Each structure stands twice: as structure tokens, then as C-alpha cells.
Amino acid sequence: MPNDRPLDELESDFAALAGNAAAGGSPATALMTLLHIGDERLVVLSGSGAAPTTVRRIKLGAARIARDFFHHDPPTSREIECAIDFVEDEIMRLGKPAELDTALWGNGLTLWDWVAVSGQTMPVEIVEQWFQRLASASLGQTGALQGLPAGREAAATLLILREFMHHLGYPAITVVDAVRAQD
């Protein structure tokens, strides 16, 4: 099943998240960002209220990174280094880091593999620990990946998520199911 959702669906997800946050007591002016990691692209919607004020798209998706950079499972350290260089350059095109107190939400099928390991909210420290385990596996310590999602696309999702959170300053991400967000 393709994981690149149309922009109108992502905007609807953003509105539903804003409504749920307001119903939970968050002020209508609370800043939030919705990160969608698709197969071929990454979409970032940011703002406050029911509609995003900015929508940014880059050609950076989990399937693309897996296909273009990760030729081994687990990827080699050289493959990870090359992917990091590419992902960092793309993420820097998104602009400035997050403002303080901006909530980061995520959706996309590949993120659910990671939710199964940690729960819906993932602090950046956990993401960094997972990435260190991936780096250890790339150096031949394949047991380091025990208990983590397997496969090149899972590794690509982790790398994208880590670079996004690290470079843009998000302390945590809460992953939501788009269908549940609209209920």
C-alpha cells in the first residue's frame, strides 16, 4: 500500500489534531507540526489553529532512501553515512529549527513499526539510542538490532526521523493514526 498521502488528507489530519488538542485543553494558538514520512516524499505541515500556515515538501521518503542508499540489510556504515549526507541536506532545505514548545506529531505507515517498540510518543533520546544500535549493526554487531523493526525501509525511516528531530530541535514525536485522528 502506498504511503504517500495526498496533501488534502494531510491537511485534514492537521485540522483533526488541532481539534483534538483544543478539546484536550491546549490553547488555540498552540504551535504544532505534523510530519508525514511517505515512501517517496516527506511533508511537514506547521502552524496553529485548524489549518497549517506552512506546508513544506521534499523528495525524501523511506522507500526512496532504502532503494537509493541501503543496498544491504542492515545497511553498511558507508551506506548510512551517504544517506545521512543526503538526508541532512534535504532537511536543511526545510528552514529554521522548531520554535520552543512546538508539538511534533507524525503519521505514515513506516512510523508504526517504531510505535510497536516504544509506544506512540518517542523522545529524541530513544530515537538516538535506536540509531546508535543501527550504527552498531552496520559495523557487524547485528544483535544490536534485536527487538527493533527489521528491514531497509525501517532503517530508512529511523534515519529520516533521527535527522529531522536532531537538526530541527524537536524533543519528541507523537505518532497518530490518521483514521483515529479524524474520529
N, C-alpha and C positions, 0 to 999 in steps of 0.2 A: 504494500500500500504506500503510495507516495506520501512523503512527509512535508512537502512544501505547500502550505495552506495559502489560499488567496487572501489578499490584503483586506477585503471586506469582512472576512471571517475573523481575522486577527483584530480588526477594529472593534468588532462585536465582542470578542473576548475581552479586550481592554475595557469597554464600557461595562461589561458584566463584573469584572474585577473591581472597577471603581464603585459600582453599586454595592457590591458585597462589602467593600472596605467602609463605605459610608454607613451601611446598615450595622456594621460592627463598631461604629463609634469613631472612625477616622475622620478628620476634617475633610471637607470637600476640596480643600486646597492642597491636600497631601500629595507630594510628588510620587509618581510611580513609573516604573519601566517594565515593559513586557518584552522578553527575549524569546524569539522563536528560532530554534535551530532546526532548519529543514534539511533536506537531502542535498540541495544544490545552493541554497542561499540562507542567509541569516537576516532576520528582520527585527528591528528594535523600534518599539513604539514608546514614547515618553510623554509625560505631561501630568496634569491634574484635572480632575473632573471626568466627565463621561467620554470625552473624545481626546485622543492624543494630540499634542501640539507639534510633535515632530515624529516623522516616520523615516527611518533610515534603513536602506537595504544594501547588502554587499554580497558578492558571489563567494560565499563561504558557508558550506554545508557539510554535514557529517559524511555523506556518501562521496562528495567531491574530494574531501581530504583523504578518506580511505582509499579511493580509487587513484588519486594523483600522487599520493605520498607514501602510503602504508602498503608496501608490497609483501610484507611478512606479518605473521600473527604469532606473537606480539611483534609490533614494529621494532626495527633496529634503532639503536641510538642515533645513527645518521639520519634515518627516515624521520625520527621525531625532531631532530634539530632543523631539518629542512622545512618540515611542516610548521614548526614554531616561527621560523623566519617569515614564512608566507602569512600565517595567521596574525602575527603581530602587526605586520604591515597593513593588512586589511582592517584590523580592529582600530588601528590608529586613524584610519580614514573616518571613523565614526565621530571623531571630535573629542571634546573635553571630557574629563572624568565625571563621574556621577556627583551630584550635589549631595551634601550631607543629608541624611535621613530620607533618601530616596529608596523606596521599597523596590526590590527586584523580583519579578515574577517570571516564570518560564513555562513554556509549553512546547510540545514537539514530542513525537513518539520516542526518539532516542533518549530523551531525558528520563523516561520512565524506567529504563534499565537501571539507572543510578538511584532513582527513588526507592526501588526494591531493596537496595543495600542500606540506605540511610533514613528513609522517611522523606516526606515532601519538602522539608526545609533542610538545606545543605549550607552550612557555614563555609566560608572560603578556606578555613583551616582544614576541613575534611577533604575538600576538593584538592587542596595542595598535597595532603597525605596520599590520596589515591594516585595523584600524578607522580609522586616520588616512587610509589610502588610500580607504576608503569615504567618509569625510568630504570628501576632495578631489573625489571623483567627484560627490558631491552638490552641489558648487559649480560643476559643469560640466567638470571635468577627467576625463572618462570614461576616458581612457587610464590613469589611476591604478589601475584595476581589472584591467588586463591580467595574465593568469596566475592570477587569483583566481576562485573559483566565481561563476557568474552567477546572477541571479535574485533575486527579492524574499525568498524563503524562506532562501536562503543568507545574504543580508544580515541577515535577522532572527536567524538562528542566531548569526552573528558578534556582533551587538549583545547578545544574551542572554548568550553566553559571556563577552564582554568585561566586562559589568556584573557578572556573577556572580563572576568571578575577581578583578576590581578591588575590589569592595566587601567581599568575604568573605576576601580576602587569600591566595588560592591562587597559588603561584608558577608552577605548570604543571599541565597536564591530560594524561593518557594515555588515548587513546580505544581501547576494546576492542570487538571484535565479540562480541555475546552468545553466539553459537553457538560461536565459538572459545574463549571464556572457560569454557564448560562441558565442553570436551574434556579 
